[in-house]
Amino acid sequence: MKSLDAFAEEKLAKLEAQSLKRALRPTARYAGAHVERDGRRLISFSCNDYLGLAQDERLIAAGQAALARYGAGAAASRLVTGDHPLLSELEAKLAAFKKAEAAVVFGSGYLANVGIVPALAEASDLVLLDSLCHSCMAAGARLSGARVLRFKHNDMSDLRHILEAQRSRFRRVLILTERVFSMDGDRAPEVELLALAALFDAWTLIDDAHGIGVITPEAYAPLEMGTLSKALGSYGGYVCASAPVADLLRNQARSFVYSTGLPPASVAAAIEALKIVEAEPERCARPLALARRLTRALNLPEAQSTIVPFIVGDAARALALSQTLETQGFLVVAIRPPTVPDGTARLRIAVSAAHSEADVDALSAALKEAAPDLLERAP
Ligand SMILES: *Cc1c(COP(=O)(O)O)cnc(C)c1O
């Protein structure tokens, strides 16, 4: 189709002109935060494998055993024949970990959010979204058909104003936020937010994608979702909730009902990861300590999580800086709009338990050399 190709080419040319075109770069991952690209070994500061568990031999062995015993795929939705017994073991572990009554495992974190929100909110309801919420929370909110309003990032007085002005006009209100914001690494004021929600009889869903395993929550929300694919080193999504809410989601979250269950190997690996998280608190504390080592060295605001944003501003410069670091053996991917707001292109540095102190020190030295002007600007 000529018009279809022309449509695609025109859109791509526009992205290219703005330094916003993205491209896949085949990247093999190995132990010790090492990756291989274009035949070169690099130390990755761009993986979300915060505990180094994706390469852990215990997860690999658990996955291999499940693969050999149960096969490669789940073969159906969980409500048909895809509800492998390993899933209830994983859900029991997740619920216990989050001090919740129940957990529901989804195909991915993205699928969890686009399923949960529409199952809980509809046209007569209001969904309030932190302005920096992940794309899949916004997608879930839009899909629900509810009125969607954004509050200023982590701004509880803005949230309060919106609730004061809007609460009485809607039957139900659902507030969406993240425990750790994926591109900024800062944390939601969860205690304050939950108190505000209670005051206005609003429900809260916290996306814990970047928290589980590496950040200790100050408080748990009635709805806690996340992914098995970051610190837990496997694949899949989940939500923890009360028993009736979990049961409702199993019935009404479309991305749960109409999508195939996780492969048994992913489930087995996630179970093993949760066992390791419980047994090895030193491992779980390590990435945050390393992130703080990095922010101290660069004189940046103290890291609140394993994610350190190095704000560059201009998208083309962020790309160039990323390329400079790559020639020095570091993989630090540039994050550009629309993933982050215009004018805030950045290097998103993700620190892992698999890094050594020397890895972190080498990266901070390279950044000081490559972008001294950006560091002077830092507080
Ligand atoms: C990665 C991420 C997700 C999606 O999880 P997947 O399992 O990768 O689909 C959801 N929310 C946030 C905040 C994330 O960073």
The ligand as an SDF file (V2000), in Angstrom:
LIG
                    3D

 15 15  0  0  0  0  0  0  0  0999 V2000
    8.3120   -1.2470   33.4100 C   0  0  0  0  0  0  0  0  0  0  0  0
    7.1190   -0.6070   33.9930 C   0  0  0  0  0  0  0  0  0  0  0  0
    5.8610   -1.1520   33.8250 C   0  0  0  0  0  0  0  0  0  0  0  0
    5.5930   -2.3040   32.8850 C   0  0  0  0  0  0  0  0  0  0  0  0
    6.0350   -3.5110   33.3710 O   0  0  0  0  0  0  0  0  0  0  0  0
    6.3650   -4.6720   32.3210 P   0  0  0  0  0  0  0  0  0  0  0  0
    6.2970   -5.9250   33.1270 O   0  0  0  0  0  0  0  0  0  0  0  0
    7.7000   -4.3860   31.7680 O   0  0  0  0  0  0  0  0  0  0  0  0
    5.2900   -4.6170   31.2700 O   0  0  0  0  0  0  0  0  0  0  0  0
    4.8090   -0.5760   34.5020 C   0  0  0  0  0  0  0  0  0  0  0  0
    4.9820    0.5160   35.2680 N   0  0  0  0  0  0  0  0  0  0  0  0
    6.1790    1.0820   35.4260 C   0  0  0  0  0  0  0  0  0  0  0  0
    6.3140    2.2710   36.3000 C   0  0  0  0  0  0  0  0  0  0  0  0
    7.2850    0.5530   34.7840 C   0  0  0  0  0  0  0  0  0  0  0  0
    8.4680    1.1410   34.9040 O   0  0  0  0  0  0  0  0  0  0  0  0
  1  2  1  0
  2  3  1  0
  2 14  2  0
  3  4  1  0
  3 10  2  0
  4  5  1  0
  5  6  1  0
  6  7  2  0
  6  8  1  0
  6  9  1  0
 10 11  1  0
 11 12  2  0
 12 13  1  0
 12 14  1  0
 14 15  1  0
M  END
$$$$
